[in-house]
């Protein structure tokens, strides 16, 4: 059988919306008015929006059909039971709690297990997970493998947890002070890199030995399962659903933002087998989100999520998804743009620290590059660096984060190859004049989740005044 080299989108486009075309002058004004924070820019002023893949995907005809048939009953809606049955079948967990999005699930879970003197360990926490851990009084601890921090050297599973470091941390801290281990699949903070099944099982073994519950942050579980199929021995012929089920078997529960791998525009869930935790979680749910069978969601949203969780298991789609991300990564590498290698599942991560070495971490090189991408091409991305993860000293000054990345998160089933080619072209133009890019300074910033609402300005140019040399007249 002939094997085609071209991987095409396994769908047809049925509905379209216009892009936000702007002039150079207009973008410069918009960026200034937004205080150099891309979250403040109106969507109709964006050409290609790579800020996030969360809730920005295109729903299928089947999902739109589910929107029309959604049951909006306040309690016990048919759509909730479809949602519950789908998640039970996929994960094997018997307690299923709907929430309006992933961070709501994080908030509820941390309300149950967090507190001062406690530590939540992870391969890497993302921003809202870390914020919810720390708002409970607990400390978020990242234990990534060393290869995950070597951005230039490819490795198959750079999203893994360092199991030796986990054992040492438990010995140092005491298991009783660690109420939860969270494995993020794929590892968002470190480039959307996958976690191997072997690593999940190793983490499970350590956690069970010390009676530490382990949860998956499974927003991108299907992309992770596809990487396991491609790269891990013994899984090449296994269906994606079965790989995913084996992943869920390694954990005691899961939190999911259904705005990623479930193709939904809103929604999420907490799922587990711990009936005690589940009962307490449902009480908090009723206080903050809604009744136990809708959790802040409309019935139509529950229906769309249930359908999306089935559609994501299509291997033809996953092949296209991973290949299209790789296409962007390869295009940037050809232009000399340093990225995390290999490319991950949901996006490409540019190493701004390496690309803009003349900008110090305290002046936010990744945010500076993100602003330049908008200024030159109307492209919106997100900084994962000192603005997002930097700590503050007693004076309030930012302490540098370990990395300075710009994430280009690709919405699912939204952009075509020509859009991606345009992104590469913009980077190519920026690369020619990268030494002219200036850093940024903080004008105003909150203490929690700084990057969402911070106000910045370009660094003031320091003019060096030199005394004129004495001229001798002979």
TITI-40947 format. One record per residue (C-alpha): x, y, z; residue number from 0. Coordinates in steps of 0.5 Angstrom, whole numbers, plus 500, padded with zeros to 3 digits. Example, Ala and Ser with C-alpha at 12.3 -4.5 7.8 and 13.67 -1.06 7.14 Angstrom:
! residues 2
<node u="525" v="491" w="516" pos="0"/>
<node u="527" v="498" w="514" pos="1"/>
***
This chain:
! residues 474
<node u="500" v="500" w="500" pos="0"/>
<node u="503" v="507" w="498" pos="1"/>
<node u="505" v="511" w="504" pos="2"/>
<node u="503" v="518" w="503" pos="3"/>
<node u="508" v="524" w="505" pos="4"/>
<node u="503" v="529" w="506" pos="5"/>
<node u="499" v="529" w="513" pos="6"/>
<node u="493" v="533" w="511" pos="7"/>
<node u="487" v="535" w="516" pos="8"/>
<node u="483" v="530" w="518" pos="9"/>
<node u="477" v="534" w="517" pos="10"/>
<node u="473" v="539" w="513" pos="11"/>
<node u="472" v="547" w="515" pos="12"/>
<node u="465" v="548" w="515" pos="13"/>
<node u="465" v="555" w="519" pos="14"/>
<node u="469" v="561" w="519" pos="15"/>
<node u="471" v="568" w="522" pos="16"/>
<node u="475" v="574" w="520" pos="17"/>
<node u="482" v="575" w="522" pos="18"/>
<node u="484" v="582" w="525" pos="19"/>
<node u="488" v="585" w="520" pos="20"/>
<node u="491" v="592" w="523" pos="21"/>
<node u="497" v="597" w="521" pos="22"/>
<node u="504" v="597" w="524" pos="23"/>
<node u="502" v="604" w="527" pos="24"/>
<node u="495" v="601" w="530" pos="25"/>
<node u="499" v="595" w="533" pos="26"/>
<node u="504" v="600" w="536" pos="27"/>
<node u="498" v="604" w="539" pos="28"/>
<node u="494" v="598" w="541" pos="29"/>
<node u="500" v="595" w="545" pos="30"/>
<node u="502" v="602" w="548" pos="31"/>
<node u="494" v="602" w="551" pos="32"/>
<node u="495" v="595" w="553" pos="33"/>
<node u="501" v="597" w="557" pos="34"/>
<node u="505" v="591" w="554" pos="35"/>
<node u="501" v="586" w="556" pos="36"/>
<node u="498" v="582" w="551" pos="37"/>
<node u="492" v="579" w="555" pos="38"/>
<node u="489" v="586" w="555" pos="39"/>
<node u="489" v="587" w="547" pos="40"/>
<node u="482" v="586" w="544" pos="41"/>
<node u="481" v="579" w="540" pos="42"/>
<node u="479" v="583" w="534" pos="43"/>
<node u="486" v="586" w="534" pos="44"/>
<node u="489" v="580" w="533" pos="45"/>
<node u="492" v="576" w="527" pos="46"/>
<node u="494" v="569" w="529" pos="47"/>
<node u="492" v="568" w="536" pos="48"/>
<node u="497" v="563" w="540" pos="49"/>
<node u="496" v="566" w="547" pos="50"/>
<node u="493" v="559" w="549" pos="51"/>
<node u="490" v="553" w="546" pos="52"/>
<node u="485" v="553" w="552" pos="53"/>
<node u="478" v="554" w="550" pos="54"/>
<node u="480" v="556" w="543" pos="55"/>
<node u="479" v="550" w="539" pos="56"/>
<node u="474" v="549" w="534" pos="57"/>
<node u="468" v="544" w="536" pos="58"/>
<node u="466" v="539" w="531" pos="59"/>
<node u="459" v="538" w="527" pos="60"/>
<node u="457" v="533" w="532" pos="61"/>
<node u="459" v="537" w="538" pos="62"/>
<node u="455" v="543" w="535" pos="63"/>
<node u="449" v="538" w="535" pos="64"/>
<node u="450" v="536" w="542" pos="65"/>
<node u="449" v="543" w="544" pos="66"/>
<node u="442" v="543" w="541" pos="67"/>
<node u="440" v="537" w="544" pos="68"/>
<node u="443" v="539" w="551" pos="69"/>
<node u="439" v="538" w="557" pos="70"/>
<node u="438" v="544" w="561" pos="71"/>
<node u="435" v="541" w="567" pos="72"/>
<node u="438" v="544" w="574" pos="73"/>
<node u="439" v="537" w="577" pos="74"/>
<node u="440" v="530" w="574" pos="75"/>
<node u="440" v="533" w="567" pos="76"/>
<node u="441" v="527" w="561" pos="77"/>
<node u="447" v="531" w="559" pos="78"/>
<node u="450" v="530" w="566" pos="79"/>
<node u="449" v="523" w="566" pos="80"/>
<node u="452" v="522" w="559" pos="81"/>
<node u="458" v="526" w="561" pos="82"/>
<node u="459" v="522" w="567" pos="83"/>
<node u="459" v="515" w="564" pos="84"/>
<node u="464" v="518" w="558" pos="85"/>
<node u="469" v="520" w="564" pos="86"/>
<node u="468" v="513" w="568" pos="87"/>
<node u="469" v="509" w="562" pos="88"/>
<node u="475" v="513" w="560" pos="89"/>
<node u="478" v="514" w="567" pos="90"/>
<node u="476" v="508" w="571" pos="91"/>
<node u="474" v="513" w="577" pos="92"/>
<node u="467" v="513" w="580" pos="93"/>
<node u="467" v="520" w="583" pos="94"/>
<node u="466" v="525" w="577" pos="95"/>
<node u="465" v="532" w="579" pos="96"/>
<node u="464" v="537" w="574" pos="97"/>
<node u="467" v="544" w="574" pos="98"/>
<node u="467" v="550" w="570" pos="99"/>
<node u="474" v="550" w="568" pos="100"/>
<node u="480" v="546" w="570" pos="101"/>
<node u="483" v="552" w="576" pos="102"/>
<node u="476" v="551" w="579" pos="103"/>
<node u="478" v="544" w="580" pos="104"/>
<node u="484" v="546" w="583" pos="105"/>
<node u="481" v="551" w="588" pos="106"/>
<node u="477" v="545" w="590" pos="107"/>
<node u="482" v="540" w="591" pos="108"/>
<node u="487" v="544" w="594" pos="109"/>
<node u="481" v="547" w="599" pos="110"/>
<node u="481" v="539" w="601" pos="111"/>
<node u="488" v="538" w="602" pos="112"/>
<node u="492" v="544" w="602" pos="113"/>
<node u="495" v="548" w="608" pos="114"/>
<node u="501" v="551" w="611" pos="115"/>
<node u="507" v="546" w="612" pos="116"/>
<node u="504" v="542" w="607" pos="117"/>
<node u="508" v="540" w="600" pos="118"/>
<node u="505" v="539" w="593" pos="119"/>
<node u="510" v="535" w="589" pos="120"/>
<node u="509" v="535" w="581" pos="121"/>
<node u="513" v="534" w="575" pos="122"/>
<node u="512" v="541" w="574" pos="123"/>
<node u="506" v="545" w="576" pos="124"/>
<node u="503" v="550" w="571" pos="125"/>
<node u="501" v="557" w="573" pos="126"/>
<node u="494" v="556" w="576" pos="127"/>
<node u="496" v="550" w="579" pos="128"/>
<node u="501" v="553" w="583" pos="129"/>
<node u="497" v="559" w="585" pos="130"/>
<node u="492" v="555" w="588" pos="131"/>
<node u="497" v="550" w="592" pos="132"/>
<node u="500" v="557" w="594" pos="133"/>
<node u="494" v="560" w="596" pos="134"/>
<node u="492" v="554" w="600" pos="135"/>
<node u="498" v="556" w="604" pos="136"/>
<node u="502" v="550" w="602" pos="137"/>
<node u="508" v="550" w="598" pos="138"/>
<node u="509" v="547" w="590" pos="139"/>
<node u="515" v="543" w="589" pos="140"/>
<node u="517" v="542" w="582" pos="141"/>
<node u="521" v="535" w="581" pos="142"/>
<node u="523" v="535" w="573" pos="143"/>
<node u="528" v="531" w="570" pos="144"/>
<node u="534" v="534" w="568" pos="145"/>
<node u="533" v="533" w="561" pos="146"/>
<node u="527" v="537" w="561" pos="147"/>
<node u="531" v="543" w="563" pos="148"/>
<node u="536" v="542" w="557" pos="149"/>
<node u="532" v="545" w="552" pos="150"/>
<node u="537" v="544" w="546" pos="151"/>
<node u="538" v="537" w="547" pos="152"/>
<node u="532" v="532" w="544" pos="153"/>
<node u="530" v="527" w="549" pos="154"/>
<node u="523" v="522" w="548" pos="155"/>
<node u="520" v="524" w="555" pos="156"/>
<node u="523" v="531" w="558" pos="157"/>
<node u="516" v="531" w="561" pos="158"/>
<node u="518" v="526" w="566" pos="159"/>
<node u="519" v="527" w="574" pos="160"/>
<node u="525" v="526" w="577" pos="161"/>
<node u="524" v="519" w="581" pos="162"/>
<node u="530" v="520" w="585" pos="163"/>
<node u="529" v="527" w="587" pos="164"/>
<node u="522" v="525" w="589" pos="165"/>
<node u="525" v="520" w="594" pos="166"/>
<node u="530" v="524" w="597" pos="167"/>
<node u="524" v="530" w="598" pos="168"/>
<node u="520" v="525" w="601" pos="169"/>
<node u="525" v="523" w="606" pos="170"/>
<node u="527" v="530" w="607" pos="171"/>
<node u="520" v="533" w="608" pos="172"/>
<node u="516" v="527" w="611" pos="173"/>
<node u="511" v="523" w="607" pos="174"/>
<node u="505" v="526" w="612" pos="175"/>
<node u="507" v="533" w="610" pos="176"/>
<node u="506" v="531" w="602" pos="177"/>
<node u="498" v="530" w="601" pos="178"/>
<node u="498" v="530" w="594" pos="179"/>
<node u="503" v="529" w="588" pos="180"/>
<node u="501" v="532" w="581" pos="181"/>
<node u="503" v="529" w="574" pos="182"/>
<node u="502" v="534" w="569" pos="183"/>
<node u="501" v="530" w="562" pos="184"/>
<node u="503" v="533" w="558" pos="185"/>
<node u="508" v="538" w="562" pos="186"/>
<node u="506" v="544" w="560" pos="187"/>
<node u="511" v="549" w="563" pos="188"/>
<node u="517" v="545" w="560" pos="189"/>
<node u="515" v="545" w="553" pos="190"/>
<node u="508" v="541" w="552" pos="191"/>
<node u="513" v="535" w="553" pos="192"/>
<node u="510" v="528" w="554" pos="193"/>
<node u="511" v="523" w="561" pos="194"/>
<node u="512" v="516" w="559" pos="195"/>
<node u="508" v="510" w="562" pos="196"/>
<node u="514" v="508" w="565" pos="197"/>
<node u="515" v="514" w="569" pos="198"/>
<node u="508" v="515" w="571" pos="199"/>
<node u="508" v="507" w="574" pos="200"/>
<node u="515" v="509" w="578" pos="201"/>
<node u="512" v="515" w="581" pos="202"/>
<node u="505" v="511" w="583" pos="203"/>
<node u="510" v="506" w="586" pos="204"/>
<node u="513" v="511" w="590" pos="205"/>
<node u="507" v="515" w="592" pos="206"/>
<node u="503" v="508" w="594" pos="207"/>
<node u="509" v="506" w="598" pos="208"/>
<node u="509" v="512" w="602" pos="209"/>
<node u="501" v="513" w="602" pos="210"/>
<node u="501" v="519" w="598" pos="211"/>
<node u="495" v="520" w="593" pos="212"/>
<node u="497" v="521" w="586" pos="213"/>
<node u="493" v="525" w="581" pos="214"/>
<node u="494" v="527" w="574" pos="215"/>
<node u="493" v="534" w="571" pos="216"/>
<node u="490" v="531" w="565" pos="217"/>
<node u="488" v="537" w="560" pos="218"/>
<node u="492" v="534" w="555" pos="219"/>
<node u="492" v="526" w="556" pos="220"/>
<node u="491" v="524" w="549" pos="221"/>
<node u="497" v="528" w="546" pos="222"/>
<node u="501" v="525" w="552" pos="223"/>
<node u="498" v="518" w="550" pos="224"/>
<node u="500" v="519" w="543" pos="225"/>
<node u="507" v="520" w="544" pos="226"/>
<node u="507" v="514" w="548" pos="227"/>
<node u="505" v="510" w="542" pos="228"/>
<node u="510" v="513" w="538" pos="229"/>
<node u="516" v="513" w="543" pos="230"/>
<node u="515" v="508" w="548" pos="231"/>
<node u="517" v="500" w="547" pos="232"/>
<node u="511" v="496" w="547" pos="233"/>
<node u="505" v="501" w="546" pos="234"/>
<node u="506" v="502" w="538" pos="235"/>
<node u="500" v="497" w="536" pos="236"/>
<node u="496" v="499" w="542" pos="237"/>
<node u="489" v="504" w="541" pos="238"/>
<node u="490" v="511" w="544" pos="239"/>
<node u="484" v="509" w="549" pos="240"/>
<node u="487" v="503" w="552" pos="241"/>
<node u="494" v="507" w="553" pos="242"/>
<node u="490" v="513" w="556" pos="243"/>
<node u="486" v="508" w="561" pos="244"/>
<node u="493" v="505" w="563" pos="245"/>
<node u="495" v="512" w="564" pos="246"/>
<node u="489" v="513" w="569" pos="247"/>
<node u="490" v="507" w="572" pos="248"/>
<node u="497" v="509" w="575" pos="249"/>
<node u="493" v="515" w="579" pos="250"/>
<node u="488" v="516" w="584" pos="251"/>
<node u="484" v="521" w="581" pos="252"/>
<node u="485" v="527" w="576" pos="253"/>
<node u="483" v="534" w="574" pos="254"/>
<node u="482" v="536" w="567" pos="255"/>
<node u="481" v="543" w="564" pos="256"/>
<node u="476" v="540" w="558" pos="257"/>
<node u="478" v="546" w="554" pos="258"/>
<node u="484" v="543" w="551" pos="259"/>
<node u="483" v="535" w="549" pos="260"/>
<node u="476" v="535" w="550" pos="261"/>
<node u="475" v="541" w="544" pos="262"/>
<node u="470" v="545" w="549" pos="263"/>
<node u="470" v="552" w="550" pos="264"/>
<node u="469" v="551" w="557" pos="265"/>
<node u="469" v="546" w="563" pos="266"/>
<node u="472" v="541" w="566" pos="267"/>
<node u="472" v="536" w="572" pos="268"/>
<node u="475" v="532" w="578" pos="269"/>
<node u="475" v="525" w="578" pos="270"/>
<node u="477" v="520" w="583" pos="271"/>
<node u="475" v="514" w="587" pos="272"/>
<node u="476" v="517" w="594" pos="273"/>
<node u="469" v="517" w="596" pos="274"/>
<node u="471" v="522" w="603" pos="275"/>
<node u="474" v="527" w="599" pos="276"/>
<node u="469" v="527" w="593" pos="277"/>
<node u="463" v="528" w="598" pos="278"/>
<node u="467" v="534" w="601" pos="279"/>
<node u="469" v="537" w="594" pos="280"/>
<node u="461" v="536" w="592" pos="281"/>
<node u="460" v="541" w="598" pos="282"/>
<node u="465" v="546" w="596" pos="283"/>
<node u="462" v="545" w="589" pos="284"/>
<node u="455" v="547" w="591" pos="285"/>
<node u="457" v="553" w="595" pos="286"/>
<node u="462" v="556" w="589" pos="287"/>
<node u="460" v="553" w="582" pos="288"/>
<node u="453" v="550" w="582" pos="289"/>
<node u="449" v="543" w="584" pos="290"/>
<node u="453" v="537" w="583" pos="291"/>
<node u="450" v="535" w="576" pos="292"/>
<node u="452" v="541" w="573" pos="293"/>
<node u="458" v="545" w="577" pos="294"/>
<node u="457" v="551" w="573" pos="295"/>
<node u="456" v="549" w="566" pos="296"/>
<node u="450" v="549" w="562" pos="297"/>
<node u="447" v="542" w="560" pos="298"/>
<node u="450" v="544" w="553" pos="299"/>
<node u="457" v="544" w="555" pos="300"/>
<node u="457" v="538" w="559" pos="301"/>
<node u="454" v="534" w="552" pos="302"/>
<node u="460" v="538" w="548" pos="303"/>
<node u="465" v="535" w="553" pos="304"/>
<node u="462" v="528" w="553" pos="305"/>
<node u="463" v="528" w="545" pos="306"/>
<node u="470" v="531" w="545" pos="307"/>
<node u="473" v="526" w="550" pos="308"/>
<node u="471" v="521" w="545" pos="309"/>
<node u="473" v="525" w="538" pos="310"/>
<node u="480" v="526" w="541" pos="311"/>
<node u="482" v="519" w="541" pos="312"/>
<node u="482" v="519" w="534" pos="313"/>
<node u="489" v="517" w="532" pos="314"/>
<node u="488" v="520" w="525" pos="315"/>
<node u="487" v="527" w="528" pos="316"/>
<node u="493" v="526" w="534" pos="317"/>
<node u="498" v="524" w="528" pos="318"/>
<node u="496" v="531" w="524" pos="319"/>
<node u="496" v="535" w="531" pos="320"/>
<node u="503" v="533" w="533" pos="321"/>
<node u="505" v="533" w="526" pos="322"/>
<node u="503" v="540" w="525" pos="323"/>
<node u="506" v="543" w="531" pos="324"/>
<node u="513" v="539" w="529" pos="325"/>
<node u="512" v="543" w="522" pos="326"/>
<node u="512" v="550" w="526" pos="327"/>
<node u="518" v="548" w="530" pos="328"/>
<node u="522" v="546" w="524" pos="329"/>
<node u="520" v="552" w="521" pos="330"/>
<node u="523" v="556" w="526" pos="331"/>
<node u="529" v="552" w="527" pos="332"/>
<node u="531" v="553" w="520" pos="333"/>
<node u="530" v="561" w="521" pos="334"/>
<node u="535" v="560" w="527" pos="335"/>
<node u="530" v="561" w="532" pos="336"/>
<node u="532" v="557" w="539" pos="337"/>
<node u="526" v="552" w="541" pos="338"/>
<node u="525" v="547" w="546" pos="339"/>
<node u="527" v="540" w="542" pos="340"/>
<node u="523" v="536" w="541" pos="341"/>
<node u="517" v="540" w="540" pos="342"/>
<node u="511" v="538" w="544" pos="343"/>
<node u="504" v="537" w="543" pos="344"/>
<node u="500" v="543" w="544" pos="345"/>
<node u="505" v="548" w="542" pos="346"/>
<node u="512" v="551" w="540" pos="347"/>
<node u="516" v="554" w="546" pos="348"/>
<node u="522" v="559" w="544" pos="349"/>
<node u="528" v="560" w="548" pos="350"/>
<node u="528" v="568" w="549" pos="351"/>
<node u="533" v="567" w="554" pos="352"/>
<node u="538" v="565" w="548" pos="353"/>
<node u="535" v="569" w="543" pos="354"/>
<node u="535" v="575" w="546" pos="355"/>
<node u="541" v="575" w="551" pos="356"/>
<node u="542" v="582" w="551" pos="357"/>
<node u="536" v="583" w="555" pos="358"/>
<node u="537" v="581" w="563" pos="359"/>
<node u="532" v="577" w="566" pos="360"/>
<node u="529" v="583" w="570" pos="361"/>
<node u="527" v="586" w="564" pos="362"/>
<node u="523" v="580" w="562" pos="363"/>
<node u="526" v="578" w="555" pos="364"/>
<node u="520" v="573" w="554" pos="365"/>
<node u="515" v="578" w="555" pos="366"/>
<node u="519" v="583" w="550" pos="367"/>
<node u="519" v="578" w="545" pos="368"/>
<node u="512" v="576" w="545" pos="369"/>
<node u="510" v="584" w="545" pos="370"/>
<node u="515" v="584" w="539" pos="371"/>
<node u="511" v="579" w="535" pos="372"/>
<node u="505" v="583" w="536" pos="373"/>
<node u="508" v="589" w="534" pos="374"/>
<node u="511" v="586" w="527" pos="375"/>
<node u="506" v="581" w="525" pos="376"/>
<node u="499" v="582" w="530" pos="377"/>
<node u="501" v="575" w="533" pos="378"/>
<node u="499" v="574" w="540" pos="379"/>
<node u="503" v="569" w="545" pos="380"/>
<node u="504" v="568" w="552" pos="381"/>
<node u="511" v="569" w="556" pos="382"/>
<node u="513" v="563" w="561" pos="383"/>
<node u="518" v="566" w="565" pos="384"/>
<node u="520" v="571" w="570" pos="385"/>
<node u="513" v="575" w="569" pos="386"/>
<node u="509" v="569" w="570" pos="387"/>
<node u="514" v="565" w="575" pos="388"/>
<node u="519" v="570" w="578" pos="389"/>
<node u="519" v="571" w="585" pos="390"/>
<node u="519" v="577" w="589" pos="391"/>
<node u="524" v="579" w="594" pos="392"/>
<node u="523" v="583" w="600" pos="393"/>
<node u="524" v="590" w="596" pos="394"/>
<node u="518" v="587" w="591" pos="395"/>
<node u="523" v="586" w="586" pos="396"/>
<node u="523" v="580" w="581" pos="397"/>
<node u="528" v="575" w="582" pos="398"/>
<node u="529" v="571" w="575" pos="399"/>
<node u="525" v="565" w="574" pos="400"/>
<node u="529" v="559" w="571" pos="401"/>
<node u="527" v="560" w="564" pos="402"/>
<node u="525" v="565" w="559" pos="403"/>
<node u="520" v="562" w="554" pos="404"/>
<node u="515" v="564" w="549" pos="405"/>
<node u="509" v="559" w="548" pos="406"/>
<node u="506" v="559" w="541" pos="407"/>
<node u="500" v="555" w="543" pos="408"/>
<node u="496" v="552" w="537" pos="409"/>
<node u="488" v="552" w="538" pos="410"/>
<node u="485" v="545" w="536" pos="411"/>
<node u="482" v="545" w="529" pos="412"/>
<node u="483" v="552" w="528" pos="413"/>
<node u="489" v="555" w="523" pos="414"/>
<node u="491" v="552" w="517" pos="415"/>
<node u="499" v="551" w="514" pos="416"/>
<node u="499" v="558" w="511" pos="417"/>
<node u="497" v="561" w="518" pos="418"/>
<node u="503" v="557" w="521" pos="419"/>
<node u="508" v="559" w="515" pos="420"/>
<node u="506" v="567" w="516" pos="421"/>
<node u="508" v="566" w="524" pos="422"/>
<node u="515" v="563" w="521" pos="423"/>
<node u="515" v="569" w="516" pos="424"/>
<node u="514" v="574" w="522" pos="425"/>
<node u="520" v="570" w="526" pos="426"/>
<node u="524" v="571" w="520" pos="427"/>
<node u="523" v="578" w="520" pos="428"/>
<node u="524" v="579" w="528" pos="429"/>
<node u="531" v="575" w="527" pos="430"/>
<node u="534" v="580" w="523" pos="431"/>
<node u="533" v="586" w="528" pos="432"/>
<node u="533" v="582" w="534" pos="433"/>
<node u="539" v="586" w="537" pos="434"/>
<node u="534" v="592" w="537" pos="435"/>
<node u="529" v="589" w="541" pos="436"/>
<node u="529" v="593" w="548" pos="437"/>
<node u="527" v="590" w="555" pos="438"/>
<node u="521" v="592" w="559" pos="439"/>
<node u="520" v="595" w="566" pos="440"/>
<node u="514" v="593" w="571" pos="441"/>
<node u="509" v="599" w="572" pos="442"/>
<node u="504" v="596" w="576" pos="443"/>
<node u="503" v="588" w="578" pos="444"/>
<node u="499" v="584" w="583" pos="445"/>
<node u="502" v="579" w="587" pos="446"/>
<node u="498" v="573" w="585" pos="447"/>
<node u="498" v="571" w="577" pos="448"/>
<node u="502" v="577" w="576" pos="449"/>
<node u="502" v="576" w="568" pos="450"/>
<node u="495" v="576" w="567" pos="451"/>
<node u="494" v="583" w="569" pos="452"/>
<node u="501" v="587" w="570" pos="453"/>
<node u="502" v="593" w="567" pos="454"/>
<node u="509" v="594" w="563" pos="455"/>
<node u="513" v="599" w="559" pos="456"/>
<node u="519" v="599" w="555" pos="457"/>
<node u="526" v="601" w="558" pos="458"/>
<node u="528" v="608" w="558" pos="459"/>
<node u="534" v="609" w="554" pos="460"/>
<node u="540" v="611" w="558" pos="461"/>
<node u="544" v="616" w="554" pos="462"/>
<node u="551" v="616" w="556" pos="463"/>
<node u="554" v="623" w="557" pos="464"/>
<node u="561" v="624" w="555" pos="465"/>
<node u="566" v="630" w="557" pos="466"/>
<node u="569" v="632" w="550" pos="467"/>
<node u="576" v="631" w="550" pos="468"/>
<node u="581" v="637" w="551" pos="469"/>
<node u="583" v="639" w="544" pos="470"/>
<node u="590" v="642" w="544" pos="471"/>
<node u="592" v="648" w="540" pos="472"/>
<node u="599" v="648" w="537" pos="473"/>
***
